[in-house]
Amino acid sequence: MKRADDFQQRRQHLKNLKDEDLDKRFWELAGKIVDPMIDLAQNNTTPSIERSVLLRMGFSSLEAKTIVEGVIDRGLMGKGAGHVVYKLAKTKEMSIREAGLELIEGRSWDEVLTIFKGGVK
């Protein structure tokens, strides 16, 4: 089966564009293709991703699991587990490690809820 050569027809809307215009159009279309993926990445996360973030912040896998479960239980998954630990650390003027350990031990969750649901930025 031979494909019909319709290149000349398909390029009609592009044939009068200069290289700069073609380059601009290419990047515009590439952006449209990638936009849904960027939106998904910005608005969705998983426990696995959040554990991975906490691992990179210096927590062990068991510690990360406990923090992520606490974040999920309190409806803060959209904020990000690492962000929760970071904001608590900044609010209480302590290290990130200390803030995470407080959450692991079950302390400071009320303060976290106040920070994120009470509007503290």
C-alpha positions, 0 to 999 in steps of 0.5 A: 500500500502506497501512501498518497503524497499530499505534502503540498496540500498539507503545507499550504497554511505554512508555505508563506511563513518565514523561518522565525515564524515557523520556529515560533509556531513550532514552540507554540504547538509544542507548548500546547502538547506539553500543557496537559502533562504540566497540569497533571504534574502540578495538580496531582501527586501520589504517596510514592512521589511524596515519599520520594520527596521526603527521602530526598529531604533526609527521612528514612523510608519508614519515616517518610511513610508515616509522614505521608500517611499523616498528610493523607489522613488530614486531607493535605495531600494536595499541599505536598508532604515535603511542603507540609514539613517545610512550612512547619519547620519555618513556622516553628523555627526548627530544622526540617528534620525536627519538624518531620520527627514531630509529625512522626511522633504525632505532634504538631498536626493541629499546627499544620492544619492551622497553617494550611487550612487557616490561611497562614502563608 
